[in-house]
Amino acid sequence: MYSASRAVVYGVLASGLQQSWTVRGLHQALPRDAVVGTEAVRAVIYLLLADGFVEPVAGQRALTVRLTAVGHQFLAGVLAQWGKPGP
């Protein structure tokens, strides 16, 4: 089901701008006009983590994740279905 906040977060993750993301870093990378709170970003990350679409980066103090190959395919498919290309 389409969610504007998920679409924005998915778009940034799928853009390949960065290899790994913290909640704060991902939130700061969102477009300035996006009305997505830090907690929403955190929730999206935890959902993607639970589904295996992102994986934790070892040795980091803050939760840091990177998109898996399967995750990239998933996000690209969802964004295409929603008609919302990544940035």
C-alpha positions as CSV (number, residue, x, y, z in Angstrom):
1,M,0.0,0.0,0.0
2,Y,1.3,3.4,-0.9
3,S,2.7,5.7,1.8
4,A,4.1,9.1,1.0
5,S,6.7,8.9,3.8
6,R,7.8,5.4,2.8
7,A,8.0,6.5,-0.9
8,V,10.4,9.4,0.1
9,V,12.6,7.2,2.3
10,Y,12.6,4.4,-0.3
11,G,13.6,6.8,-3.0
12,V,16.6,8.1,-1.1
13,L,17.7,4.5,-0.2
14,A,17.3,3.3,-3.8
15,S,19.2,6.3,-5.2
16,G,22.6,4.9,-4.2
17,L,23.7,8.2,-2.9
18,Q,25.4,6.5,0.0
19,Q,26.5,3.0,0.9
20,S,25.3,3.0,4.5
21,W,22.8,5.0,6.4
22,T,22.1,6.0,10.0
23,V,18.6,7.1,10.9
24,R,19.8,10.7,11.2
25,G,21.8,10.6,8.0
26,L,18.8,9.2,6.1
27,H,16.5,11.8,7.6
28,Q,18.9,14.6,6.7
29,A,19.1,13.3,3.1
30,L,15.4,13.5,2.5
31,P,14.2,16.4,0.3
32,R,13.6,19.6,2.3
33,D,9.9,19.6,1.4
34,A,9.4,16.1,2.7
35,V,7.3,16.1,5.8
36,V,8.8,12.9,7.3
37,G,9.8,12.7,11.0
38,T,12.8,10.9,12.4
39,E,10.6,8.3,14.0
40,A,9.0,7.5,10.7
41,V,12.4,7.1,9.1
42,R,13.4,4.8,12.0
43,A,10.2,2.8,11.6
44,V,10.8,2.3,7.9
45,I,14.4,1.2,8.6
46,Y,13.3,-1.4,11.2
47,L,10.6,-2.8,8.8
48,L,13.2,-3.1,6.0
49,L,15.6,-4.7,8.5
50,A,13.0,-7.2,9.6
51,D,12.3,-8.2,6.0
52,G,16.0,-8.5,5.1
53,F,16.0,-5.6,2.7
54,V,18.7,-3.8,4.6
55,E,21.4,-5.2,6.8
56,P,23.2,-3.8,9.8
57,V,26.7,-2.5,9.4
58,A,29.0,-4.0,12.0
59,G,31.2,-1.9,14.3
60,Q,28.9,1.2,14.3
61,R,27.6,2.7,17.6
62,A,24.4,4.1,16.0
63,L,22.2,1.8,14.1
64,T,23.7,1.9,10.6
65,V,22.3,-0.1,7.7
66,R,23.0,-0.7,4.1
67,L,20.7,-1.8,1.3
68,T,21.0,-5.5,0.2
69,A,20.8,-6.5,-3.4
70,V,17.4,-8.0,-2.8
71,G,16.4,-4.8,-1.0
72,H,17.5,-2.7,-4.0
73,Q,15.4,-4.8,-6.3
74,F,12.4,-4.6,-3.9
75,L,12.6,-0.8,-3.6
76,A,13.0,-0.3,-7.3
77,G,9.9,-2.5,-7.9
78,V,7.8,-0.8,-5.3
79,L,8.8,2.7,-6.5
80,A,8.0,1.7,-10.1
81,Q,4.7,0.3,-9.1
82,W,3.9,3.5,-7.2
83,G,5.1,5.6,-10.1
84,K,7.5,7.4,-7.8
85,P,11.0,7.2,-9.1
86,G,13.9,7.7,-6.8
87,P,15.7,11.1,-6.6
